[in-house]
Amino acid sequence: MNKLVARCLLIVALAVSINGCSALRPKLEAPRLALIAVAMTSGDVFNQQFLIRMNVENPNDRELPIKGLDYKVFLEGDGFAEGKLNKPFVVPAKGEIDFDMTVKTNFVSGVGRLLSRLNGRTQVNYSIEGDLLTDIRFLKKIPFSETGSVNLATMRPN
């Protein structure tokens, strides 16, 4: 009988410790990300390089130390770019920050289809999804998924 009691106590202790770890996880509202602008900086028939300006808005009462992000960008429903940004920044509490990221794509992977569907338009629908990689204990990734529209002609490379 003692072995049964010990096993039950062990199971209860494990359940409490697992619950305790999740209680240590910070309660944060997911930040909102938006594409502000997309501009081609260089390219040829095979490869293009784009500068994407992003905005991150932090609705929380604490700053968010971001180590980078894993992302997938879709323009007009087609895969446009994906990758990992390893550029740390801090989003202030109840604040926002803009940052630039350079992405590479190729004509075959979607830029050609995108251009054929634009018919002279510069405003395109986008979706971006992935994970913000944080420097917060017990919360290393914050998933995000956002949609909107962006003007392809609004940004000039620096």
N, C-alpha and C positions, 0 to 999 in steps of 0.2 A: 504493500500500500504506500510506503514511503517513496518508492520509485515513481509511482503514479502521481503523487502530490508534487514531487520535484519536477517532473516533466510538465505538469500543468503550470507550475510557477514559472518555469523556463519559457513556456509559450506565452504566458501573460507578459513576462518581462520583455521578450522580443517584440511583442505587439506594441507595448508602451514605448519602447525605444524607437521603433519605426515611426510611430505617431509623433514622438517627440522631435525627431529630425524634421518632419514636415512642418511642425510648429515653429521651428527655427527659421524656416524659409521666409524671407521678407514678403510681405503682402504688397505687391506693386501692381498698379494699373499699367497695361501694356502701352509703351510709347507709340506715337503715330508717326509714320514715315510717309513722305511725299516726294515724288520726282518734281523738281522745279524746272529743270531744263535738260535738254539733250542736244549736243552739238558734235558733229564730226570734226575731228582735229587732223586726221590724215587718213589716207586710204588709197587703195588701188582695187583692181578687179577681184583680187583674192582675199585681202584683209583690210579691215577698216578699224580705226581707233576712234572711240567716242569719249567725250567728257560728259559725265552725268553729274548734275548738281542735285543733291538730296537735302531734305530738311527733316530733322527729327524733333518732335515736340514731346516734352516730358510732362505728363499731367500729375506727377507725384510730388510729394513734399520733401523728397530727398534727391540729391543729384544722382545721375546715372553714369558711372565710369564705364565707358565702352572700350573694349579691346579691339573690336573689329566686327565684321558681319559676314555671314554667308548669305548669298542672295541669288535669286533668279528674277530677271526682268523680262516681261512680256509686253510687246507693243502690238496693238490691234489683234491680240490673241495669239500671236506667234512668239516663240522663244526668241529673244533678242540677245541676251547676255546672261551669263551666270559665272559665279566665282566667289572669291573670298577677298575681303578687304582687311588688311592687317595694319590699320592706321588708328591708334588709340585717340580718343577724345572724350570729353566730359560734357554731358547735357545737364545744364543747371536745373535745380528744383523749380518746378512750375515755369520752365523756360524752354528755349529751343535753340538749335544750332544748325547751320548749313555746313555741308562739306562736299567736296568734289571727289569723284572716283573715276579713274580711267578704265574703260572696258574695251576689249578687243572682240571683234566678231568677224564673220566672213560673209561674203555676198550670198553664198549658197545656203547658209544657215537661217536665213529669214530676212535679211536686209533687202534682197531682191523682191521677195513677195510683198514686203511692206511698201516699198517704193511703187510697185505695180498697183497697189490698192489705194494709194493716197490721192491720186487724181488731182494733184496740185494743192491738196490740203496740207497745212503745217500742224494742225491740232490733231493729236492722236490719243487714243485710249491706252492706258497702261495698267499693268498689275505688277506688283513686286511682292515677293514672299521670301521668307528665310528666317534666320535667327540673328538677333543682336547678341554678340558675345560679350559678356560683362565681366567686370572685376569685382563682383559682389559674391560674398561667401554664401554658399547654399543656393545660388541662383546664377549659374554660369551661362545659361542661354535664355533669351526671351524671344519666343516665336512671334513673327509678324506676317501679316497679309493685308495689303492695301491696294486700292484701285483709284483711278482718277484719270485726268487727261493732262497732257503736257504739250506745249508748243515747241516744235522741233527747231524753230528759227529764232528763239529768244536769247540764246546764250552765245557769247563770243569767247573763244578760248583766250586764256590769259597770256 
